[in-house]
Amino acid sequence: MNRDFILASASPRRFELLRQVGLSFQSIAPAVDESTDLTDPIEIVSELSVRKASAVARSNPLSVVIAADTVVVVDGIVLGKPKGEAEAGEMLRKLSGRSHFVFTGVTVACDGRMETAICRTEVFFKDLSEETISAYLRTGEPYDKAGSYGIQGKGALLVDHIDGDYANVVGLPVSMLDDLLREFGIRLL
């Protein structure tokens, strides 16, 4: 594998997932506007992952660029990253005692072409007491994560179980990424 890989993200969670599968890469945070008028979660994560990949690929045309975007959806409402403690608490109350979906769009840009795939995982939360929500908010974990929780940290204590890809909930479905890379003739294993 004599390719230069770039992760179009500053996410430490995505960085760690790629490291776990043994990929050598550099990380470049794309300078893109992530606002959108789209409401369908599949369209949102697809559009934003393409924007991120395009921005980095323009200045790195010989590299393999990997970009992703993740949202949490409950009752058809897309939950992004909370703007503060009150919004984070509100999101956690919405997720308490029920299931929600995590959607991640992954885009690979390579050799002048782009491919995007979408992963969906259902996450089932425990019933959360106000005490548990307050304690979790104090950890600081919720504030840079879609849906206000991180399953790879203390947020795992909020989750009863999942149906689907755990790495997707963390922010990068690496098995699906492997499938996308194979479309470009690149094998991670």
Summary of the structure (lengths in Angstrom):
residues: 189
radius of gyration: 16.6
end to end distance: 10.1
largest distance: 51.7
contacts: 606
relative contact order: 0.18
helix: 40%
strand: 26%
